[in-house]
Amino acid sequence: MKTTDMFQTARVMALPGIKTTMTLDPRSIPPRLRKMAARMIEDGVAVGGWSSKSAKIAQIVAENFGISLGRVRPSKHYMDVPKADDVRAEVVRIMEVDLVQYLLKDHDKYFDPTRVKDNHRAGVAELLSGERHWAHFHSTARMNEAMVINLAYHRKQAVTDHRHKQAARALMEDTPMELHAIPPNV
């Protein structure tokens, strides 16, 4: 079937019974980008902004090998938190300290501490229940403190799991790999 544009191709791919095969050819990825993605896979953490190509490649290869990577985005005052209960509890403890420091600062006459406290309580409840996967901080220093805990968790997972090194090695080789699954949030 001849397709004219990507929209037509997407419509055909959405039909029942249609299967597509995707391959990732590491030779077409520039060496620096490939090394950065391989390092992220070995570390267990994808670092970079929303448009980071190396982080996206690392996420796709890791998902193909059944590995979950932690995601650290340098967005202002927001951080992704892993699902482990002990890590979430430690991040909530740091969020509490951050809130107290924020409330003790000087604010203008329109500042409403009750609203800030209510938003904080709702965010902590959602984070502990698993509804939310990110945490909000007022202080960059407190967010960096929580990020150290987050990175330590993901790196510990990467060291104990041999699939991280296997996936990084596959990315550094010159043989194309067939992609089985594409993560929805890449």
Sequence and secondary structure as in RCSB ss.txt:
>XXXX:A:sequence
MKTTDMFQTARVMALPGIKTTMTLDPRSIPPRLRKMAARMIEDGVAVGGWSSKSAKIAQIVAENFGISLGRVRPS
KHYMDVPKADDVRAEVVRIMEVDLVQYLLKDHDKYFDPTRVKDNHRAGVAELLSGERHWAHFHSTARMNEAMVIN
LAYHRKQAVTDHRHKQAARALMEDTPMELHAIPPNV
>XXXX:A:secstr
    SHHHHHHHHTSTT    EEE GGGS HHHHHHHHHHHHHTEEES TT HHHHHHHHHHHHTT   EEE   
TTEEE  S HHHHHHHHHHHHHHHHHHHHS   TT  HHHHHHHHHHHHHHHHHTS  EEE S HHHHHHHHHHH
HHHHHHHHHH THHHHHHHHHHSSS EEE    TT 
